[in-house]
């Protein structure tokens, strides 16, 4: 029963305008070589920063500035901005979904009625 409900929820999320907008923005982003290069730069810098932090070191000012500049360049590009907005809207949808799931779980945990089917 839970698997069926999860599948239904997934189907509904897949049909949501927020999900569809995010998928379109992802596709446009993947087709824009300049934006892909910006993303790759951000990912490379993020990995380097994570590696330094995991070793107990802090990134130097130049690396931090490079990362911030790369993120800013992505966010100010038309394609990047469209993706950031679409992703934020999808994340808000998923936060609401998760909040409702949690509320349902709490309600189910305190209910004396067992629902089957």
N, C-alpha and C positions, 0 to 999 in steps of 0.2 A: 504494500500500500504506500509506504513512504517513497519508494523508488518511483512509483507512478506519479505521485504528487510532485516530486522533484522534477521529473521529466516535464510535467505540465507547466511548472513554474519556469523552467528553463525555456520552454517554447514561448511562453508569454513574454519573458524578458527579451528573447530574440526578436520578437515582434514589436517591442517598445521603440518609440521614436528616438529615445536617447541612445539605445544600442545601435539602431540603424544609422544614426548620425555619426556615432563614433566609428563605425565600420567604414562609412564613406570617407571620413576624415583620414582614417588610417590608410585607405587605398590611395587617396590623393597624396598623402605624405610619402608613401612608398614609391610613388612615381616621380617625385621631385628630388632630383639628385643633390641639389644644394641642401635641402632640408635633411636628407638621409646623411649627408656628410656632417651636418651639425649634430645630429643625433649620435652618430658614431663617435664624434669628438667628445660629447658629453659622457657617453658610456665609458670610453677609455679613461677619461679623467676621473670619473666616479670610481672605477675599479682601482686606479692608482691611489686615490684618496683612501678608499676602504682598506687597501693593503697596508698603507702606512699606519692607519688608525689601529688595525689589528696587530701591528707590531709595536704599538704603544708610542707611535710617533705622530706628530701633527704635520699636515702638509704646509709647505712654505707659502708665503704670501703670493708669490707668482703663480703657483699652482691653483690656489684658492681663487685668485683673480681670473685666471684662465677659465676655470669652471663656471664662475659667475657670468663672465662675458659670453661663454658658449650658451648657457641657459638663456640669457637675455636675448641673444641673437635668435635663438629658436622661438622664444615667446613673442618677439616683435615681428617675425616673418608672418606673412599672411597665412601660409599653409600651417606653420607651427602654431600660430594663435588659434586657428580653427580647430586643430587637433586638441590643444590644451582645453579649450572651452567644451568641446564635445566630450572629452574624457572626464572633465569635472562634472558635467551634467550626468554622465553615466555613473560616476562614482556616487553622486547624490542619490540616484535611483537605487543603487545597490545598498547604500546605507539605510534607506527607508525599508527596503526588502528585508535586510538583516534585522532591523529593529522590529519589524512585524513578526518575523520568525521567532525572535527572542521572546516577544510578548506572547505569542502562541505557545511556545514551550513552557513559559511560566504558568500560563492558564491551564495547559494540559497537565502539568505536574501537580497542580493543586485540585484538579477535578477528580471527583470520585466516580465519574461516569467513564466507562471504557467504551471507546468508539471503534467499531470494526467496519471496514469497507469504505 
